[in-house]
Each structure stands twice: as structure tokens, then as C-alpha cells.
């Protein structure tokens, strides 16, 4: 049986935390930042966990993470 291929786009976007949860970056943090508050920009800069609904899909795309 051949090895599974990693989805390279997903591999660049998701990481695994120390506890094994999948982490992702927030959207809306790349441009048009003037109208966003400092607190909002700070929160968007942090990573957050992947939702339960998408976890299975992401794990399938990144089998060796």
C-alpha cells in the first residue's frame, strides 16, 4: 500500500498544539486594519482551535501531523 499524501495547503495552515488539539489562524487580519480596534486585532493575531465539525476533515488532509 502506498503512503498517504499530505495536503500541502492544509499543512501550511494548521498546526498541532502541545495537548494534541488542531490550531488555526484567524481570518481578517491581513489588510484594512485601520477600522479594527486594537483589541480585535490582538485577538485575530492569536491562534485558535479548529471546530469539532472540521476536525475530521483536517486530520484526513494532514495524516502525519
N, C-alpha and C positions, 0 to 999 in steps of 0.2 A: 504494500500500500504506500503511495507517495505521501510525503509530508504535506500538511495543510499550509496554504499561503496566507500570510498576514496582509490585511487590507492596509496599504501604506498610508492612505489618507487618514484612517482611523488611528493608526499607530502614532501619528504626529499630533493628534488632538486629545488623546486620552492617556492618563497615567494611573497607576495603582498606588493607593496610599499605604502607609505602614500597617494599617489594620486590614488591608485587602479590599477596601472599597474602591470603586472606579471614580476617578476625578475628571472634571472637565472645566474648561474656561467659560466665562460668561460672554455673551454677545453684546453688541452695542458699546464697545469700549475702544474702538479704533479711530473714530473721527466724529465731528460735530460734538465736541466735548464742552464747548463754551456754555451751552444752556443747561448742562447737567451739574447738579450740586456736587460739592467736594465729597460728601458722604456717599453719594450714589456712585461716583467714580471709584472711590475706595472699595466699595463692595463689589463692583464689577471687575476690579482687578484681582480679586481673590478667586481661588478655585472653589468649586462646589461639587457635590457628589452627583452621579448620574441617577436619574429617576429609576424606580423599580420597573417601570414599563419598558425602558430602553436597555436595561442591564443585559438581558439575554442576547439582544442583537449585537451589542458592543462586544460582549465576550466571544461571540461567534466570529466577529471580524478580527479579533486580536487573540488568537488561541494560546499564544506563548507568553503573554504579558503576566 
